[in-house]
Amino acid sequence: MTKLAENQKSATDISAESGAQSAVVSTKTPASVTRGSVRTSDYVKRLQIRQEYQLLKTHVIFGLTMGWMLTLTGAFRTYILMEGGASTVILALGVAFLVITLISPNQMAYPQNLLKTIAEFVGTYLFKGVLSLVYFLTILPAGLIYQKKNGGVPFYSWTDEKPATIEGWADKISSDEKTKSAGSDLPSWLQPLQVISYFILHSEMIFLPCLILLLLLGLIGIFVQSSALAPFIYTLF
């Protein structure tokens, strides 16, 4: 009987210890979850703070740029050129931009979004039309001049005798194979020379100014579409 009582007591102690351990584990598990959720929320908070700081920085730069530009323009036209009317309004508008930027920079989001919408419209629709017009005004005359200079090669037509300069069929060599054969191991800052040499070797120098003009207009179009201040570049012309 004594041994039986001792065995029951030891079994009771083991069950109590296991219950205590499980209780400890159960009490520790929510704590770890809570700490993980705190860490996650802290990261989200820091991310939101960084985004708000970047947005605030963008608004401040826009407001100060617009404010000083309008203020200096209005002051110059008002006090130097002695003009009134619109110049005074521009000066007052520039000062208002500066004051609002210093007091509440987030208010600059409204004019910035308005100008960005105008810039996207200009860059998307107007510049597409400009590029199309410039393309036909440059490539079409250059192509006609090139065709008049070199003939209708590789298209021939005759009635009695075939032309003396007929070349017939030739193997097609792609542009990348020509580039590899010419050697493309030049440094990046010398790559434009390789492009110029291509036009020279193929007697197509007339297309090079057209290509440069189209590339410049394309870069300007990207700038106009991506910047809120871009519409003001048209005041330079």
DRENDO-1510 file (C-alpha; in Angstrom, 1 decimal, always signed):
<recs>
REC; n; res; u; v; w
REC; 1; MET; +0.0; +0.0; +0.0 .
REC; 2; THR; +2.9; +2.3; +0.8 .
REC; 3; LYS; +4.5; +1.7; -2.6 .
REC; 4; LEU; +1.2; +2.2; -4.4 .
REC; 5; ALA; +0.7; +5.6; -2.6 .
REC; 6; GLU; +4.3; +6.6; -3.5 .
REC; 7; ASN; +3.7; +5.7; -7.2 .
REC; 8; GLN; +0.4; +7.7; -7.3 .
REC; 9; LYS; +2.2; +10.6; -5.7 .
REC; 10; SER; +5.1; +10.5; -8.3 .
REC; 11; ALA; +2.6; +10.3; -11.1 .
REC; 12; THR; +0.7; +13.3; -9.8 .
REC; 13; ASP; +4.0; +15.3; -9.5 .
REC; 14; ILE; +4.9; +14.4; -13.1 .
REC; 15; SER; +1.5; +15.5; -14.5 .
REC; 16; ALA; +1.7; +18.7; -12.5 .
REC; 17; GLU; +5.2; +19.4; -13.9 .
REC; 18; SER; +4.1; +18.7; -17.4 .
REC; 19; GLY; +1.0; +20.9; -17.0 .
REC; 20; ALA; +3.2; +23.7; -15.6 .
REC; 21; GLN; +5.6; +23.4; -18.6 .
REC; 22; SER; +2.7; +23.5; -21.1 .
REC; 23; ALA; +1.3; +26.5; -19.3 .
REC; 24; VAL; +4.6; +28.2; -19.6 .
REC; 25; VAL; +4.8; +27.4; -23.3 .
REC; 26; SER; +1.3; +28.6; -23.8 .
REC; 27; THR; +2.0; +31.8; -22.0 .
REC; 28; LYS; +5.2; +32.4; -24.0 .
REC; 29; THR; +3.8; +31.7; -27.4 .
REC; 30; PRO; +1.4; +34.7; -27.5 .
REC; 31; ALA; +4.3; +36.9; -26.3 .
REC; 32; SER; +6.4; +35.9; -29.3 .
REC; 33; VAL; +3.6; +36.5; -31.7 .
REC; 34; THR; +3.0; +39.9; -30.1 .
REC; 35; ARG; +6.6; +40.8; -30.5 .
REC; 36; GLY; +6.6; +39.7; -34.2 .
REC; 37; SER; +3.5; +41.8; -34.9 .
REC; 38; VAL; +5.1; +44.7; -33.1 .
REC; 39; ARG; +8.2; +44.4; -35.3 .
REC; 40; THR; +6.0; +44.2; -38.5 .
REC; 41; SER; +4.0; +47.2; -37.5 .
REC; 42; ASP; +7.2; +49.2; -36.7 .
REC; 43; TYR; +8.5; +48.4; -40.2 .
REC; 44; VAL; +5.2; +49.5; -41.8 .
REC; 45; LYS; +5.3; +52.7; -39.8 .
REC; 46; ARG; +8.9; +53.4; -40.8 .
REC; 47; LEU; +8.0; +52.8; -44.4 .
REC; 48; GLN; +5.1; +55.2; -44.2 .
REC; 49; ILE; +7.3; +57.8; -42.6 .
REC; 50; ARG; +9.8; +57.4; -45.4 .
REC; 51; GLN; +7.1; +57.7; -48.1 .
REC; 52; GLU; +5.6; +60.8; -46.4 .
REC; 53; TYR; +9.0; +62.4; -46.1 .
REC; 54; GLN; +9.7; +61.8; -49.8 .
REC; 55; LEU; +6.4; +63.2; -50.8 .
REC; 56; LEU; +6.9; +66.2; -48.5 .
REC; 57; LYS; +10.3; +66.8; -50.1 .
REC; 58; THR; +8.8; +66.7; -53.5 .
REC; 59; HIS; +6.1; +69.2; -52.6 .
REC; 60; VAL; +8.7; +71.5; -51.0 .
REC; 61; ILE; +11.0; +71.4; -54.1 .
REC; 62; PHE; +8.0; +72.1; -56.4 .
REC; 63; GLY; +6.7; +74.9; -54.3 .
REC; 64; LEU; +10.0; +76.7; -53.8 .
REC; 65; THR; +10.9; +76.3; -57.5 .
REC; 66; MET; +7.6; +77.6; -58.7 .
REC; 67; GLY; +7.5; +80.3; -56.1 .
REC; 68; TRP; +11.0; +81.7; -56.8 .
REC; 69; MET; +10.5; +81.5; -60.5 .
REC; 70; LEU; +7.2; +83.4; -60.5 .
REC; 71; THR; +8.5; +85.8; -57.9 .
REC; 72; LEU; +11.7; +86.7; -59.8 .
REC; 73; THR; +9.9; +86.9; -63.1 .
REC; 74; GLY; +7.1; +89.1; -61.7 .
REC; 75; ALA; +9.6; +91.3; -59.8 .
REC; 76; PHE; +11.8; +91.8; -62.9 .
REC; 77; ARG; +8.9; +92.7; -65.1 .
REC; 78; THR; +7.3; +95.0; -62.4 .
REC; 79; TYR; +10.3; +96.9; -61.0 .
REC; 80; ILE; +12.9; +96.6; -63.8 .
REC; 81; LEU; +10.8; +96.7; -67.0 .
REC; 82; MET; +8.2; +98.9; -65.2 .
REC; 83; GLU; +5.3; +96.8; -66.4 .
REC; 84; GLY; +2.0; +96.3; -64.5 .
REC; 85; GLY; -1.1; +94.2; -64.7 .
REC; 86; ALA; -0.1; +90.6; -65.2 .
REC; 87; SER; +3.4; +91.2; -63.9 .
REC; 88; THR; +2.0; +92.2; -60.5 .
REC; 89; VAL; -0.3; +89.1; -60.5 .
REC; 90; ILE; +2.7; +86.9; -61.2 .
REC; 91; LEU; +4.7; +88.5; -58.4 .
REC; 92; ALA; +1.8; +88.0; -55.9 .
REC; 93; LEU; +1.3; +84.5; -57.1 .
REC; 94; GLY; +5.0; +83.7; -56.6 .
REC; 95; VAL; +5.0; +85.1; -53.1 .
REC; 96; ALA; +1.9; +83.1; -52.3 .
REC; 97; PHE; +3.6; +79.9; -53.5 .
REC; 98; LEU; +6.6; +80.6; -51.2 .
REC; 99; VAL; +4.4; +81.4; -48.2 .
REC; 100; ILE; +2.2; +78.4; -48.6 .
REC; 101; THR; +5.2; +76.1; -49.1 .
REC; 102; LEU; +6.8; +77.3; -45.9 .
REC; 103; ILE; +3.6; +77.1; -43.9 .
REC; 104; SER; +1.8; +74.0; -45.3 .
REC; 105; PRO; +3.9; +72.2; -48.0 .
REC; 106; ASN; +1.2; +69.5; -48.5 .
REC; 107; GLN; -1.0; +72.1; -50.2 .
REC; 108; MET; +1.4; +72.1; -53.1 .
REC; 109; ALA; +0.0; +68.7; -54.1 .
REC; 110; TYR; -3.0; +70.4; -55.9 .
REC; 111; PRO; -1.1; +72.6; -58.3 .
REC; 112; GLN; +1.5; +69.9; -58.8 .
REC; 113; ASN; -1.1; +67.3; -59.8 .
REC; 114; LEU; -2.7; +69.9; -62.2 .
REC; 115; LEU; +0.6; +70.7; -63.9 .
REC; 116; LYS; +1.5; +67.0; -64.1 .
REC; 117; THR; -1.8; +66.3; -65.8 .
REC; 118; ILE; -1.1; +69.0; -68.3 .
REC; 119; ALA; +2.4; +67.7; -68.8 .
REC; 120; GLU; +1.1; +64.1; -69.4 .
REC; 121; PHE; -1.4; +65.4; -72.0 .
REC; 122; VAL; +1.3; +67.5; -73.8 .
REC; 123; GLY; +3.8; +64.6; -73.7 .
REC; 124; THR; +1.3; +62.0; -74.8 .
REC; 125; TYR; -0.8; +63.6; -77.5 .
REC; 126; LEU; +0.9; +66.8; -78.6 .
REC; 127; PHE; +4.4; +65.4; -78.9 .
REC; 128; LYS; +3.1; +62.4; -80.8 .
REC; 129; GLY; +1.8; +64.7; -83.4 .
REC; 130; VAL; +5.0; +66.7; -83.4 .
REC; 131; LEU; +7.1; +63.6; -83.8 .
REC; 132; SER; +4.9; +62.3; -86.6 .
REC; 133; LEU; +5.1; +65.6; -88.4 .
REC; 134; VAL; +8.9; +65.9; -88.0 .
REC; 135; TYR; +9.3; +62.3; -89.1 .
REC; 136; PHE; +7.5; +62.9; -92.4 .
REC; 137; LEU; +9.1; +66.3; -93.0 .
REC; 138; THR; +12.6; +64.8; -92.5 .
REC; 139; ILE; +12.6; +61.1; -93.5 .
REC; 140; LEU; +10.4; +61.4; -96.5 .
REC; 141; PRO; +12.5; +64.1; -98.3 .
REC; 142; ALA; +15.7; +62.3; -97.3 .
REC; 143; GLY; +14.4; +59.1; -98.7 .
REC; 144; LEU; +13.4; +60.7; -102.0 .
REC; 145; ILE; +16.8; +62.3; -102.3 .
REC; 146; TYR; +18.5; +59.0; -101.5 .
REC; 147; GLN; +16.4; +57.2; -104.0 .
REC; 148; LYS; +17.1; +59.8; -106.7 .
REC; 149; LYS; +20.8; +59.6; -106.0 .
REC; 150; ASN; +21.1; +55.8; -105.9 .
REC; 151; GLY; +18.3; +54.8; -108.1 .
REC; 152; GLY; +15.5; +52.3; -107.4 .
REC; 153; VAL; +17.9; +49.5; -106.2 .
REC; 154; PRO; +17.0; +46.7; -105.6 .
REC; 155; PHE; +13.9; +47.1; -107.7 .
REC; 156; TYR; +14.4; +47.2; -111.5 .
REC; 157; SER; +12.1; +47.4; -114.5 .
REC; 158; TRP; +12.9; +47.3; -118.2 .
REC; 159; THR; +11.2; +46.7; -121.5 .
REC; 160; ASP; +13.9; +45.8; -124.1 .
REC; 161; GLU; +17.3; +45.2; -122.4 .
REC; 162; LYS; +18.1; +44.8; -118.7 .
REC; 163; PRO; +20.0; +47.6; -117.0 .
REC; 164; ALA; +23.7; +47.4; -117.1 .
REC; 165; THR; +24.1; +48.1; -113.4 .
REC; 166; ILE; +21.8; +45.4; -112.2 .
REC; 167; GLU; +23.1; +43.5; -109.2 .
REC; 168; GLY; +20.7; +40.6; -108.9 .
REC; 169; TRP; +20.1; +38.7; -105.6 .
REC; 170; ALA; +22.6; +39.0; -102.7 .
REC; 171; ASP; +22.7; +37.4; -99.3 .
REC; 172; LYS; +21.0; +39.3; -96.6 .
REC; 173; ILE; +23.4; +40.4; -93.8 .
REC; 174; SER; +21.6; +41.5; -90.7 .
REC; 175; SER; +22.6; +44.7; -88.9 .
REC; 176; ASP; +23.8; +42.8; -85.8 .
REC; 177; GLU; +26.1; +40.7; -87.9 .
REC; 178; LYS; +27.5; +43.8; -89.6 .
REC; 179; THR; +28.2; +45.3; -86.2 .
REC; 180; LYS; +29.9; +42.1; -85.0 .
REC; 181; SER; +32.1; +42.0; -88.1 .
REC; 182; ALA; +33.0; +45.6; -87.7 .
REC; 183; GLY; +34.0; +45.1; -84.1 .
REC; 184; SER; +31.8; +46.2; -81.2 .
REC; 185; ASP; +34.3; +46.1; -78.4 .
REC; 186; LEU; +34.6; +49.9; -78.3 .
REC; 187; PRO; +34.1; +51.7; -75.0 .
REC; 188; SER; +30.6; +53.0; -74.4 .
REC; 189; TRP; +31.6; +56.7; -75.0 .
REC; 190; LEU; +33.0; +55.7; -78.5 .
REC; 191; GLN; +29.8; +53.8; -79.6 .
REC; 192; PRO; +28.4; +56.9; -81.3 .
REC; 193; LEU; +31.4; +56.9; -83.6 .
REC; 194; GLN; +30.5; +53.4; -84.7 .
REC; 195; VAL; +27.0; +54.5; -85.5 .
REC; 196; ILE; +28.4; +57.4; -87.7 .
REC; 197; SER; +30.8; +55.0; -89.4 .
REC; 198; TYR; +27.9; +52.7; -90.3 .
REC; 199; PHE; +26.1; +55.6; -92.1 .
REC; 200; ILE; +29.4; +56.6; -93.8 .
REC; 201; LEU; +30.2; +53.1; -95.0 .
REC; 202; HIS; +26.7; +52.6; -96.5 .
REC; 203; SER; +26.6; +56.1; -98.0 .
REC; 204; GLU; +23.5; +57.1; -95.9 .
REC; 205; MET; +24.8; +60.2; -94.2 .
REC; 206; ILE; +21.7; +62.0; -95.2 .
REC; 207; PHE; +19.7; +60.0; -92.6 .
REC; 208; LEU; +22.0; +60.8; -89.7 .
REC; 209; PRO; +20.7; +64.3; -89.0 .
REC; 210; CYS; +17.2; +63.0; -89.2 .
REC; 211; LEU; +18.0; +60.3; -86.6 .
REC; 212; ILE; +19.7; +62.8; -84.3 .
REC; 213; LEU; +16.7; +65.1; -84.5 .
REC; 214; LEU; +14.2; +62.4; -83.8 .
REC; 215; LEU; +16.2; +61.1; -80.8 .
REC; 216; LEU; +16.4; +64.6; -79.3 .
REC; 217; LEU; +12.7; +65.1; -79.7 .
REC; 218; GLY; +12.0; +61.7; -78.2 .
REC; 219; LEU; +14.1; +62.6; -75.1 .
REC; 220; ILE; +12.3; +65.9; -74.8 .
REC; 221; GLY; +9.0; +64.1; -75.0 .
REC; 222; ILE; +10.0; +61.8; -72.2 .
REC; 223; PHE; +11.0; +64.8; -70.0 .
REC; 224; VAL; +7.7; +66.6; -70.8 .
REC; 225; GLN; +5.6; +63.6; -69.8 .
REC; 226; SER; +7.5; +62.8; -66.6 .
REC; 227; SER; +7.9; +66.3; -65.1 .
REC; 228; ALA; +5.4; +68.7; -63.7 .
REC; 229; LEU; +7.5; +71.7; -64.5 .
REC; 230; ALA; +8.1; +70.6; -68.1 .
REC; 231; PRO; +5.2; +72.7; -69.7 .
REC; 232; PHE; +7.2; +75.8; -68.8 .
REC; 233; ILE; +10.0; +74.9; -71.2 .
REC; 234; TYR; +7.7; +76.1; -74.0 .
REC; 235; THR; +8.1; +79.6; -72.7 .
REC; 236; LEU; +11.8; +79.5; -73.8 .
REC; 237; PHE; +10.8; +79.4; -77.5 .
</recs>
